Amino acid sequence: MMTVSKDALVEHFEEYLRTVQDKREELVITDGGVPVFKIVPFGSPLTAEEAFRGFRGKLSHTESLTAPTDDEWPEL
C-alpha cells in the first residue's frame, strides 16, 4: 500500500493513478499526515493469499480450528 499527501497527489496525479492501475496497489491519501481517502484498483476481488499476505508469519493459533466449542456469542 502506498501513502501520499494530497499536495503530492495533485502534483503527480496521473503518475499515481497509473501506478495503482499497473501495480494493482492501493493508494492512501493523507491530509496533515492523517489518512482521508483510499484509491483501490478496480477489478477482480483479491484472493485469500493476496488479502492476508501481510499477516504471513505474524499470527498463530494454538487450538484446533475444527474442534467443537460450547462458547456462545453475546447478543448485540
C-alpha positions, 0 to 999 in steps of 0.5 A: 500500500502506498501513502501520499499527501494530497499536495503530492497527489495533485502534483503527480496525479496521473503518475499515481493513478497509473501506478495503482492501475499497473501495480494493482496497489492501493493508494492512501491519501493523507491530509496533515499526515492523517489518512482521508481517502483510499484509491483501490484498483478496480477489478477482480476481488483479491484472493485469500493469499493476496488479502492476508499476505501481510499477516504471513508469519505474524499470527498463530493459533494454538487450538484446533480450528475444527474442534467443537466449542460450547462458547456462545456469542453475546447478543448485540 
